[in-house]
C-alpha cells in the first residue's frame, strides 16, 4: 500500500514537502514544491497543484509503484489535481486522512528543511506549535530583508501582515531569559538590547542584541 501526504503547506516559510511511503517496506521518498510556486503570480494560478503531480509521478517511478497497489491520498486540497492524474493513469486510490507511519516521517522532513532555511531548532524542540503563523512572523521581522524572501508571498495573510509598520527602541535587560531572534544566541544579563515592535494579530515585541 502506498501513502501520499504533504507537510508545510500551512507554514508561512518554505515550500511544501510531498512524500510517499510504501507501508510494507517503509520505503520513503519526498520532494519539495519550490518556494517560487508561492509567489503572488503562480500561487494565484494554483500552479503548485501541477507541481504535486510532477513530484508524485517521479516518485512513483523511483518506487516502481504499480497499478495493482492500493494508494491512500491525503484528502486535502493539495492533491486535487493528483487525484485526477491518478485516476486517469489507472491507479486505485482512496482519499483519506493520512496517519502513521508516514505522518511522522514527512513532518520530520519539513522540520529539517525549515532548519536548513535558518528557522531556529529551539522553536521546533520546545514549542508545541513551531510553525504558528504569528510566531514565524516574529522571526521574519527580526531579519526582514533576508527572511521575507523565504515566505509564501502569495498568501493573503502575507499581503496583510507582510509589510507592517515597525518601531525600534533600545533598553537594557538586567535579568535576561531571552534569545536574540536574529542571531539565535542568548542575550546575557545586564545587556543592552534592541526592541522591535509591531502589531499583527496583537502587539508584538522582539528582543535582539543591540548590534544585531
N, C-alpha and C positions, 0 to 999 in steps of 0.2 A: 504494500500500500504506500502511496506517495502523499505526503502532506505539503501544502503550499501556504505560506503566510508572509506577512510583512512586518517590519519594525522600523519605527522612526517617522512614519507618515504624520504623526501628531506632534513631532518635535519641531520647534522653531528653527533649530540649526540642523544643517546637514541635509543630504538627500534621503532616500528611503531604501532600506535593505529588503530585498526579495529573496526568500530562502526556500529550499525544498529539502525534504528528507524522505528516504526510504526506510520505513519502520523496521522491517525485518533485519536489515543490515546496519541501521543507524548511519548510513551514508548521508552526509550533509554538505550541501553546496549553497552558496549565495552570491549575489552580485548587487550592485548599488545603482539606483536611479540617480544620475548625476544632478548636482545642485542646479545646473543650468536649466533643468526642466521645471524649476520652481521660480524662474524669472517671470515677471508680470506677463510678458507676451506668450510664452509657452505654457504657463500654468493656466491661463485663461482658455487656451485651446485644448487643455487636458491631454497634452502630448505625452505626459508621464504614463498614461494608461497604455499607449502603444509601446512604450519602452518596457513595461512589465511583460508584455507578450514577447518582446525580443529577448529579455533575460530568461524567461521560463523556457522558451523554445531551445535556447542554447544549453540550459542546464539539463533539459530532458535528453538532449543528445549526449551530453557528458555522462549521464547516469544510465543511458540506454533504456529509457522508460518506454514500455511497450503499451499497445492498446488493450492488452489483457489485464493490466494492473488497475486496481481501484485507486482513484485520486480524490482527495479531500482538499477543497479550496476554501480559504477563509471567505466568509460571506460579505466582507467589506467592499466598499465602492472601488477600492484599488484594483480589484480583479474583474471589473465589469467587462472589459474587452477580452481578458484572458478566457473567461467562461465561453465567450463566442468562439474564440480561436480553438479552444479545447474541443468543443462540440463539433466544429467544422472539420477537425482533423481526426475524428473517430475515437477520441479518448472518452472513457467512462469517468464521470465525476459527480460529486455532490458538494453543495455549498454548505458550510457548517462553521461553528466556532472551533478554532484550532487550539488544542492544549498541548500537553507534553506528549512526546519528548521534544518536539520542535520548538515550542514556545521559549523555553529557557535558552536554547542554543541561539536562536535568532535575536533575542533581546540582548544576550551577552555580546553578540557580534556588533549590534548597534552601539552598545556602550563602548566597546573597544574603538569603534570608528569615531565616536564623538570625542573620546580622549585623544585620539590621533589629530583631531581638529584643534585641540587645545582646551577642550572643556575639562574642568577640574575633576580629577578622580574622586576627590573628597566629597563632591556633591553626590556622586553615584554611590559611594560607600556609606555615607551617613544620612542621606536624605531619602525619605520614603518615596517621594515623587521627584526624582532628579531632573526630569525633563518638563517640569511645570513651566508654562509659558512665561509667567512674570519672574520666576527665578532665573530663567535663561536670559530674559530681557535685562536684568541687573548685570549679568555677566557681559552681555553685549555692550551696554553703555559704558562699562568700565574701560573699554578699549574700542570705542565705536568705529573708528576708521578702519581697523583691521578685522573686526568681528561682524560688522553689519553685512559684509560680503559673504558670510557663512550662513546667513538667514534665508529662509524661504520667502523671498521678497514679493512673490506673487500673492501671498496670503492677504486677505482683507485686514486681518489683525495686525500685520506688519505695516500696512498702509496707515492704520490708525495709531499705532504705538511706535512706529519705526523712526520717527523724526520729532521726538518730543523736545520741548524746551528744557534745558538743564541749567542748574546753578551750582557753582563751585565755591566752597568756603574752606578755611583752614582752621585747625584746632590742635589741641594736644590731648592725648589719651594717657591717663595715669595708669589705670588697670585695663589691659587690653586682652580681650578674648577674640580679637578679630584676625582674619586672614585677608590680605590685600586681594581684591577682586581682579586686579590687573596682572600682577606678577605671581600670585598664588603663594606668596610667602607670608609668614606670620608677622603681624605688626607687634612690635615689642612694647612692653610697658614704658611709660614716660616718653612716648614717641610723638613727634609732630605728624599730623595726618591731613590728607586732603579728603574732603567730604563732597561727594557728588550727589545732588538731589534732583529728583524729577518726580512727576506724578503720572502713574499709569492707571491701574485699577484702584490704587491708593498711593499716598505719598511714599516714595522710596528714598532710602538713604544708603549710600555705598561708601565704605571706608577704604581708602587707598593710602599707600605710603605718600608722603608729601612730594616726593620726586618721581612718582610713577605717573 
